[in-house]
Amino acid sequence: MKYGTTCGVLKPLDQVTLPDSRFEHEHLFVNRGEPGPFQLADLHERLTKWPLVPSVPEKIRVQFETARNLMLYTWFVFEFQTVAEMQAYATLELALRERLGNPTREIITKERGEIVKTKIISIMLSELLAMALKDGLIVPEKLPSFEWVKQRREWFANFYGHPHETITAADWFEFVKSHIPKSRNYLAHGNTKLWWTESFSQLELCGDIINHLFSGSKESS
């Protein structure tokens, strides 16, 4: 297979449809169950395993499909993974606001005990996740991502010969609702992150939570 030879610049016209050269050596473990060069079909196959459920509103679905397509096109531009991850976080926030009724907070400024200014602000992503959890819109133990985390932790423990430590769904989601906003903010401030497997996992996690919001333990409005 022929790969492109450049990165971090506008791709030359004759390399636009060539895969990014970083796929040639960095990702040899593929979905086919056997070692070999990572292929575009492997990337597409993994993306199709985490579709949104039909009950997700169209405006949210379109935004998440944009994230999935960006991840698909990392095959051609490796840096698109960062944009795909950011788009997934933005879609998750949109879904939370939609499901929770776009909650806001009133900020009151006082001088000498007198109200001089009132401002309405949107609730932050971390608070939206906490609200959805408290309201029963997210039930961590019912998320497929939690089952995947448990399987992965067990596999790593067996592979490296480490003691296998179990994790509760509650503890796992405490980490999730802290990690997602921190990761979003890190990328939003212009920081670089080229950790393809992590970005892919974050996209899948966001999709999983979005699905749960609109088909979970409480009836979708």
Secondary structure as GFF3:
##gff-version 3
##sequence-region A 1 221
A	DSSP	three_ten_helix	13	15	.	.	.	ID=ss1
A	DSSP	three_ten_helix	21	23	.	.	.	ID=ss2
A	DSSP	alpha_helix	40	48	.	.	.	ID=ss3
A	DSSP	alpha_helix	58	72	.	.	.	ID=ss4
A	DSSP	three_ten_helix	73	75	.	.	.	ID=ss5
A	DSSP	alpha_helix	80	100	.	.	.	ID=ss6
A	DSSP	beta_strand	104	111	.	.	.	ID=ss7
A	DSSP	beta_strand	114	122	.	.	.	ID=ss8
A	DSSP	alpha_helix	125	134	.	.	.	ID=ss9
A	DSSP	three_ten_helix	140	142	.	.	.	ID=ss10
A	DSSP	alpha_helix	144	160	.	.	.	ID=ss11
A	DSSP	alpha_helix	169	188	.	.	.	ID=ss12
A	DSSP	alpha_helix	196	215	.	.	.	ID=ss13
###
